[in-house]
Amino acid sequence: MLRINTSLTYHINKMTHCIAHNISSPLGWTSDENIAAVLEGHHKLQTHEGKWQLKQSFVASLFDDNAVEQRFNSYVGDVGLPLSRFEMLVVLSVKQAAQQADVNLNSSDVGIVIATTKGNVELLSDNNQPHIPRQRTLIGLSANTIARVLGNPNAPHVMCNACISGAHALLFGHRLLQMGRYRQVVVCGCDVQSAFIVSGFQSFHAFSQAPCKPFDLYRDGLNLGEAAATMILSAGKTCNKAWHIEGGAVRNDAYHISSPSKKGEGCYRALAAMGTNEAQELAFVSAHGTATPYNDEMEAKALHRAELQDVPVNALKGIYGHTMGAAGVLETILSMMAVEAQTVLPTAGFSEMGVSKPLLISAQRQASSKPSFVKMLSGFGGCNVAMRWKWADGDANAHNEHNQQGEMPRLMPLRKVDITPNGATIDGNDLNIDNANGTLLTAIYKQWANDYPKFYKMDGLSRLAFAVGELMVKGTDSLPTLALEDNTAIVFVGKSGSLASDVKYQDTISNPDNFFPSPAHFVYTLPNIATGELAIRHEVHGETAFFIASQQDEAQISTLLHTAAMDKEATHVLGGWLEYEDDNHFAAHAQLYKVVRDL
């Protein structure tokens, strides 16, 4: 039984600033090397033929063979246990950032947040890094290994929220500091590419066969990239000029699990909740800019709705490709360094406007002395994030810090749902479910919904989330019917994430003689799709998130749910533990809460 502390005593009284950062990418092992390469017009996007024995070529920015291992051995050395490429990259980036600010990673006052979309998914192939224990395909166990190597005593937090993971992790780290949970928070976004990921995007026909062209009339798809990027956040006053977070929000489209809203709904709502006042202080907007037809059009509409069409816009995917979990952190760091250099970075690949709502696309490098920028990202599952950063001195931080004081929101329980293979309960009362001719989740659907045929297309994790949603809102003889309000946040935590779907997709690409990458399976290889399915079903546009943990920890889950309540527009939070291995091994322990704010 999940018992969440619904009344925490923290105060929201601290501003967040960045004290160190690192980018480790094919363009360089430090942030300075990366910004220098970008300013000189370099990139590492190239065509890869026969890579990982894939039949189709693709364009991506990848590390040279053994480059990560060589850098790790020279900079870190022997750590006493084998690490995967993904794990080495995270450790490398974090250690380099920590060294800049002399951060003691061994301290219990330092939190670790890892943002990734697929972690060690390449280990599903028996031939890939066979010396790495296969259980580390579980991202939580991989994160524990990383924390152990770093010497950090705390349980790491893992954000697995599709393409917005990196930026969402920065917002989450900011909230942890506001809560007083840590003194410093290390946020690292990282993903490495593999046959699994590349073949999946190929199955969607989402690739360009040339370096991508964000917002261009002739854009025809994305490129991929790999990198790790780290920012170390700290709370409180600073006497020096520093980067601090002025606002941030995550919103869901509630439209489609793999296609963005045609109106840019979630993206616009994230911008509006973040705050678009004082646009005259913005040097630029760093867009997601994947160079796919739908994404760039959606962002253009959202920016117009937010009245930011007169602010310069750039996108960096034409330099790095889409680095997935690293993108939000990497592109934020480069944007910071650009503002410090009083410049707006160019949008590589852009030459002619290709969206219906004209924007001030930064085609060439241009000067700007303005102190702020906005970072945007969007992802599968309908998730969208917008964050506003400002380069300001200590006096400005202190002024804003005073204005941010306030009590921590409380969570008032409204209803609780528990589902295991043994049955389901609402508020502890057993439900009579006819499960004679199928799985329990299908039986719940037939008895409590039976009006949403898309249920049968969902993976097991999404079906479990769907069942939670139906039982949470449907009335019984003793319970009234509820409705999820528009600004309900949906936050789940689980151990396996999308691993069951990952295994199914891997089966479609494992045999070269029977190679048929399935987009129907690939789209569900992101655990946050489960939150997107709920948002669509209940027309909810609030914050959605999926975290990975190595075990069910009530204190950690309570912290995660409370951070979602810190969004000023959140009226309710639906969330808890959501774990699915197969039809005989699953568990959901979730609650719906009302967010109570003391005036």
Secondary structure, 3 states (H helix, E strand, C coil): CCCCCCCCCCECCCCEEEEEEEEEECCECCHHHHHHHHHCCCCCEEEECCHHHCCCCEEEECCCCCHHHHHHHHHCCCCCCCCCHHHHHHHHHHHHHHHHHCCCCCCCCEEEEEECCCCCHHHHCCCCCCCCCHHHHCHHHHHHHHHHHHCCCCCCEEECCHHHHHHHHHHHHHHHHHHCCCCEEEEEEEECCCHHHHHHHHHCCCECCCCCCCCECCCCCECEECEEEEEEEEECCCCCCEEEEEEEEEEECCCCCCCCCCCCHHHHHHHHHHCCCCHHHEEEEECCCCCCHHHHHHHHHHHHHCCCCCCEEECCHHHHCECHHHHHHHHHHHHHHHHHCCEECCCCCCCCECCCCCCEECCCCEECCCCEEEEEEEEHHHEEEEEEEEEECHHHHHHHHHHCCCECCEEEEEEEEEEECCEEEECCEECCCCCCCCCHHHHHHHHHCCCCHHHHHCCHHHHHHHHHHHHHHCCCCCCCCCCCCCCEEEEEEECCCCHHHHHHHHHHHCCHHHCCCCHHHHCCCCCCHHHHHHHHHHCCCCCEEEEECCCCCHHHHHHHHHHHHCCCCCCEEEEEEEEEEECCEEEEEEEEEEEECCC
